[in-house]
Amino acid sequence: MALKIVESCVNCWACVDVCPSEAISLGSSHFKISASKCTECDGDYEEKQCASICPVEGAILLADGTPANPPGSLTGIPPERLAEAMREIQAR
């Protein structure tokens, strides 16, 4: 049981200080979560602390590989609407 930080991480350091198990460290290109240390905050917090503070959608994956903060969850903009807006902007 462990979360995973992927390449979309922007190395903002927000997650490091909130991790109760000190499982997050800087990797070669972005932060990494140590699988042997990560408890997914079970027994400490109801919410996964790294995911609750992460400002980047999709940067942290749950143990099953789904994003802890899926597209649209932080911005409130549905992915379809965002894609449509981006197409409109690029067409200008």
N, C-alpha and C positions, 0 to 999 in steps of 0.2 A: 504494500500500500504506500504509494508515494505520488506526489504531484510532479509535474515536469514543466520547466520553463523552456520555451522554444526560441528560435532565431528572431522572432518579431520583438523580443525584449529590447528595450532601449537603454538598459543599464541605468535606470533612474535612482536606484538604491532604495526605493520606497519599501520593498518587501523585506529587505535584510533585517531591519530593526524590529519588525513586528513578528518575526518567526519565533514562536515559543521554544522550538527544539533546535534552533540555530543550525538549520539544515541547508541554508542558502549561502552560496559562496560565488565569487566571481570566477567564471570559466575563461576559456581562451577568447571567446567572442561575445558572450553574454552570461548572465547569471545562470547557475545550475542549482538543482535541488538534490541533495544527497538522499538516495533512496533508503539507505540504512538509518538515517536520522529522521526523515520526514514521518510524522504521525498523522498528517492531514488535520492537525489540531484537535483530534479526538481526545476528549477528556480535559482539554484546555479551553476551547472556544466552540461555539455553535457553528460559526462561519470559518472557512479557511482564511486565515489572516493575510497571507500573501495575495490571494485572489481578491480579497475585499478592498485592498488598497492599490492594486495594480491599475495604472491608468491606460493600459493598452489591451484592447479587445483581442482575445485569442492568444495572448502571450503565455498564459499558464494553462496547462492541460490537466484534467482530472485523471485519476488512475485508469479510467476506461478510455482515455484518449480524446474525450470531448472537451471543448474549451470551457474553462471556469467562467469566463466572461465572453460569451458568444457575440458575434457581430450584432450591433444594435443595442446591446445590454447597457453599455455605458453612455452612449450618445442619445439613446432613445429614438434613433433614426432607423427604421426598418431597412435591412440590407437592400431590398428591391428599390426602395425610394432613393437610397444613397447612390446606387448604381445608375439610376435614371438621372439624378442630379449631376453626377460626374459626366455622363454622356452629353448632357446639355451644355455643361461648362466647356468641355473639350470641343464641341461643335462651334463654339463662338470664334 
